[in-house]
Amino acid sequence: MKKHLLYFICANLLTFTIAKAQDDDLLKLVDEKPKKEFSSATFKTTRLINFHTVEVVGRRALDFRISHRFGDFNSGPFNAWGIDGGANIRLALEYSHDGRLMFGIGRTSARKIADGFVKYRLLRQTINGSMPISLTLFSSMYHTFERAQINGMNKYQRVYDRLSYCNQIMVARKFNSHLSLQLLGAMVHYNLVDDISEGNNCYLAGVVARYKITTRQAITVEYARRLNSYSKKNYYDSFGIGYDLETGGHVFQIHLTNSFGLTENQYFMYTASSWQNWGIRLGFNISRVFGIQGRSKD
């Protein structure tokens, strides 16, 4: 009798334990939220041609970038249609620790510009559509080291005069594995403008598009419309057409653009040549991303 009673107690305890474990598993399934899956590679790099994209570099990644622009096509055969001279070069480093907040610094040969920026990916598009867009914020500052004189006097009397700024908001959507589009709004501000007839602020709206034609190749287009008449001089909207090629750890971009400047304060505000009179130039960007490993735990 005692043996049967012992078997009965053990069987009940075992049944209770199994039922409790099943209940716990069910509660975990109810409590656990489905993990968000984000759309990847809306654009391949942080730049399309000249313009920034919503992309930032990955976690603990350092991007070394080289940008180069030749001279105008309309400089003729004597100048090899811009290849021989009048080049503009920018070298830059961009880094992100968490894959959302990115910092960058760069140096441009034209006008001797040093720049620094911060970029934050506020929203990311999800695969299930719960977040239909990606949204990124951008803010930068530029310092020119050029030596310029007006009537024998230094143009830049104070360090403050050498500074300019740009703020942007970028909204993008990856529609499918081929097509990605981005809209942007931007404001450029100069503390000291080049001419007394110019305004200090320029407001812009732009569009960026990428169409992937193969696994490693894409066609790109960018355009920005200046919204206010900040100058009486003939400046033009920045427009570019490009081709992206992924080669291992590198992304090689070759393109045609009417903008000689390589920073936002230049190509948004001071594009001085036009597509209509072949004031376009050949250019390329090279991006190489390095993974930065954290300190190992012993």
C-alpha positions in Angstrom: 0.0 0.0 0.0 2.8 2.4 0.9 4.6 1.5 -2.3 1.5 2.3 -4.4 1.1 5.6 -2.6 4.7 6.5 -3.2 4.3 5.8 -7.0 1.1 7.9 -7.0 2.8 10.9 -5.4 5.9 10.7 -7.8 3.6 10.4 -10.8 1.6 13.5 -9.8 4.8 15.5 -9.1 6.2 14.5 -12.5 2.9 15.5 -14.3 2.9 18.9 -12.4 6.5 19.6 -13.4 5.9 18.8 -17.1 2.7 20.9 -17.1 4.5 23.8 -15.4 7.4 23.7 -17.9 4.9 23.8 -20.8 3.1 26.7 -19.3 6.4 28.6 -18.9 7.2 27.9 -22.5 3.8 29.2 -23.6 4.3 32.4 -21.5 7.7 33.0 -23.1 6.2 32.7 -26.5 3.5 35.2 -25.6 5.9 37.6 -24.0 8.6 37.5 -26.6 8.2 40.1 -29.3 9.2 39.1 -32.9 12.7 40.4 -33.7 12.7 43.3 -36.2 14.4 42.5 -39.5 15.7 45.6 -41.2 16.1 46.3 -44.9 19.8 46.2 -45.8 21.8 48.1 -48.3 19.2 50.7 -49.3 22.3 52.3 -50.8 25.7 50.7 -51.0 27.7 53.4 -49.3 27.4 56.6 -47.3 27.6 58.6 -50.6 25.8 58.2 -53.9 27.9 60.6 -56.1 28.4 63.7 -54.1 25.3 63.6 -51.9 25.1 61.7 -48.6 22.7 58.8 -48.4 20.8 57.5 -45.4 23.5 54.8 -44.9 26.1 54.9 -42.1 29.0 52.5 -41.8 28.5 49.3 -39.7 29.4 48.7 -36.1 33.0 49.4 -35.3 33.8 50.1 -38.9 36.1 52.7 -40.4 35.6 53.9 -44.0 38.5 55.4 -45.9 37.2 57.4 -48.9 39.0 59.0 -51.9 37.0 61.4 -54.1 38.3 62.9 -57.3 36.9 65.3 -59.8 38.6 66.3 -63.1 38.1 69.5 -65.0 35.3 70.5 -67.3 34.7 68.7 -70.6 34.3 72.0 -72.4 38.0 72.8 -71.6 38.6 71.1 -75.0 41.2 68.6 -76.4 44.2 70.8 -75.3 43.2 69.9 -71.7 42.2 66.4 -72.7 38.6 67.4 -71.9 39.4 68.1 -68.3 41.7 65.1 -67.6 45.0 67.1 -67.7 44.2 69.6 -65.0 41.9 71.5 -62.7 41.3 68.4 -60.4 39.7 68.5 -57.0 40.6 65.7 -54.4 39.1 64.9 -51.1 40.4 62.3 -48.5 38.1 61.3 -45.6 37.7 58.9 -42.7 34.3 57.9 -41.4 33.6 55.8 -38.3 30.7 54.4 -36.4 30.8 52.5 -33.1 27.2 51.3 -33.0 26.1 51.3 -36.6 23.8 54.3 -36.1 25.8 57.3 -35.0 28.7 58.1 -37.4 31.4 60.7 -37.3 33.6 61.8 -40.2 36.5 64.2 -41.1 37.9 65.2 -44.5 40.2 67.4 -46.4 39.5 68.9 -49.8 42.2 70.4 -52.1 40.0 73.1 -53.7 39.7 76.0 -51.4 41.7 74.1 -48.8 38.6 72.9 -46.9 38.7 70.8 -43.8 35.4 69.4 -42.7 33.8 67.4 -39.9 30.3 66.0 -39.6 28.0 63.8 -37.5 25.3 61.6 -39.0 22.6 59.7 -37.1 20.3 57.0 -38.5 17.1 57.8 -36.6 14.8 55.3 -38.3 15.4 52.1 -40.3 13.1 50.5 -42.8 11.8 47.1 -41.7 11.2 44.1 -43.9 7.7 43.5 -42.5 6.6 47.1 -43.2 6.1 48.2 -39.6 8.6 51.0 -40.5 8.2 51.9 -44.2 11.1 54.3 -44.4 14.7 55.1 -43.3 15.4 58.5 -41.8 18.9 60.0 -41.2 20.0 63.3 -39.8 23.2 65.1 -40.8 25.1 68.1 -39.6 28.5 69.4 -40.7 31.0 72.2 -40.3 33.6 73.4 -42.8 36.8 75.5 -42.3 38.7 77.0 -45.3 42.4 77.5 -45.0 42.7 79.4 -48.3 44.6 82.7 -48.5 42.5 85.3 -50.1 42.9 89.0 -50.3 40.6 91.9 -51.2 42.2 95.2 -52.1 45.5 94.0 -50.4 43.7 93.0 -47.2 43.1 89.5 -45.9 39.6 88.4 -46.7 39.2 86.4 -43.5 39.7 88.8 -40.6 38.6 86.2 -38.0 38.5 82.5 -37.7 34.7 82.8 -37.5 34.7 84.2 -41.1 36.2 80.9 -42.4 33.4 78.7 -41.1 30.3 77.4 -42.9 27.7 74.8 -42.1 25.2 72.4 -43.6 22.2 70.6 -42.0 20.2 67.9 -43.8 17.3 65.5 -43.3 17.2 62.4 -45.5 14.2 60.1 -46.0 14.6 56.9 -48.1 12.8 53.7 -49.1 14.1 50.5 -50.6 11.2 49.4 -52.8 12.7 46.1 -53.9 16.0 44.5 -54.5 16.6 46.8 -57.5 15.2 50.3 -56.7 15.9 52.7 -53.9 14.8 56.3 -53.6 15.7 59.1 -51.2 14.4 62.6 -50.7 16.4 65.3 -48.8 16.1 68.8 -47.5 19.2 70.9 -46.7 20.3 74.3 -45.6 23.8 75.7 -46.1 25.0 78.7 -44.1 28.1 80.8 -44.6 29.3 83.2 -41.9 31.1 85.2 -44.7 30.0 84.9 -48.3 32.2 85.4 -51.4 30.3 88.5 -52.6 28.4 91.3 -51.0 25.4 90.5 -53.3 25.1 87.0 -51.9 22.9 85.8 -49.1 24.3 83.7 -46.2 21.8 80.9 -46.5 20.8 78.5 -49.2 17.9 76.1 -49.0 17.6 73.0 -51.1 15.4 70.0 -51.9 16.8 67.0 -53.6 16.3 63.4 -54.8 18.7 60.5 -54.9 18.0 57.2 -56.9 19.8 53.9 -57.3 18.9 51.1 -59.6 20.8 47.8 -59.2 21.3 46.1 -62.5 23.4 43.1 -61.3 24.5 41.7 -58.0 27.6 44.1 -58.0 26.6 46.9 -60.3 24.1 49.8 -60.1 23.1 53.0 -61.9 22.8 56.1 -59.7 21.3 59.6 -60.2 21.2 62.6 -57.9 19.7 66.1 -58.2 19.3 69.1 -55.8 17.1 72.1 -56.5 18.1 75.5 -54.9 14.9 77.0 -53.4 15.9 80.6 -52.8 17.7 83.2 -54.9 20.8 83.7 -52.6 23.0 85.2 -55.3 22.9 87.3 -58.5 25.7 85.2 -60.0 25.0 82.3 -62.3 25.1 79.2 -60.2 23.4 75.9 -61.1 21.7 73.0 -59.5 23.9 70.1 -58.8 23.1 67.0 -61.0 25.0 63.8 -61.4 24.8 60.4 -63.1 26.9 57.5 -61.9 27.9 53.8 -62.0 28.7 51.7 -58.9 30.9 48.6 -59.0 31.5 46.5 -55.9 34.9 44.7 -56.0 35.5 42.7 -52.9 36.0 45.1 -49.9 35.9 48.1 -52.2 33.1 50.1 -53.8 34.2 52.0 -56.9 32.0 54.8 -58.2 32.5 56.5 -61.5 30.3 59.4 -62.6 29.5 62.6 -64.5 28.6 65.7 -62.6 28.5 69.4 -63.1 29.8 70.1 -59.6 33.5 70.6 -59.0 33.1 70.9 -55.2 33.2 67.8 -53.0 31.6 69.2 -49.8 28.0 70.2 -49.3 28.9 73.9 -48.8 30.4 73.9 -52.3 28.3 71.6 -54.6 25.0 72.7 -53.1 25.7 76.4 -53.2 28.5 77.1 -55.7 28.1 74.8 -58.7 29.4 77.2 -61.4 29.0 75.0 -64.5 26.1 73.6 -66.4 25.2 70.4 -68.3 23.8 72.5 -71.2 27.2 73.9 -72.2 29.1 70.7 -71.4 30.4 72.1 -68.1 30.5 68.6 -66.7 33.4 66.6 -65.5 34.4 63.0 -65.0 34.8 61.9 -61.4 35.2 58.8 -59.1 34.9 57.8 -55.5 36.7 54.8 -53.9 35.5 53.5 -50.5 37.3 50.9 -48.4 35.8 49.8 -45.1 37.9 48.3 -42.3 36.5 46.4 -39.3 37.9 47.7 -36.0 37.9 45.0 -33.4 37.3 45.8 -29.7 39.6 44.8 -26.9 39.5 41.1 -26.2 38.3 39.9 -22.8 40.8 37.7 -20.9 
